[in-house]
């Protein structure tokens, strides 16, 4: 694992440098500095420095060990004499010295060049590379952030680098102050990181850190829902619940009460499904929560089969009581089903409870079969020739009794 993490870090550094050099070359190819440099008038000094930096960056993109040519140095020096604060001239002139300097002097030179300008991609690339090979993750992410704020062309690729690097040890601590400052690229980062399964665990830890002081990023958005769903899809159920429980409103679950179901009274629209209710939305079957009336409406037509509503619940082994109020079930088409949600639990037998109409309850026994997370699902099976139905479910609870009470963790 340690070798993998080191390899991943090196890949992230190489990708970051490659993106910086590529964007730099593209930008100065567009501006055609060679034409301006060829015109021998005073403004051409700056253009020559641009040309020197662009040609050096292009060669270095192909060969990381490329050195500055005499002609490039002469053009950069010409630009520097005309404009001592020319970032392009400095980025070319410092390259030969940087290779000969000791670590501290080299870093000091790079940081001084970085203070001259925030927008020079070549200098930023050097700073990113230096931070990467020093294993300074915080500086690495900070320089990437600065580059993204000043270079829209590189932002998309840099975001991918950061999303991939999120999986590394130490990334959460390094990224927290960077993303805690709410940079403009943060939404792009969250959209990218949910696409990297290996980064989801650390992304959840990062999001939890941002809830705390001094960042206090407590507003729930669509990417928070996506992150929780991604954790669920890749089997990180405990992490998904910890994140959702930290972000959701205080009314999300009845803390201190025995009901193991979230939003069992249907008083709110779902937050973070499937840890809250995941509702059917198909052509022949749909479910809708009506918070004002505290009920779930289930509508179906003949031939509808499948899940109307379900929720992931962590249940300890033991005895429970399932309570509900159902407006009708004339065709006996509705039933509750509780079954293992974990990858290795597909063969475990489910618990089936017919959903009788009226105010009802039924005993439920959860086996000690090693499965911690289970689906609590309300399923419907309507024959093809059956009439459509509209039924209401309310006051749904699953409460432990006996041994399950002592073992319950939610």
PyMOL commands that set and color helices and strands:
alter all, ss='L'
color gray80, all
select helices_A, chain A and resi 2-31+33-38+44-62+70-82+87-100+103-116+121-133+137-150+152-165+171-180+186-193+197-211+222-233+237-247+291-293+343-345+403-407
alter helices_A, ss='H'
color red, helices_A
select strands_A, chain A and resi 278-279+285-290+295-300+305-314+318-326+334-340+351-354+358-366+373-381+389-401
alter strands_A, ss='S'
color yellow, strands_A
deselect
rebuild
show_as cartoon
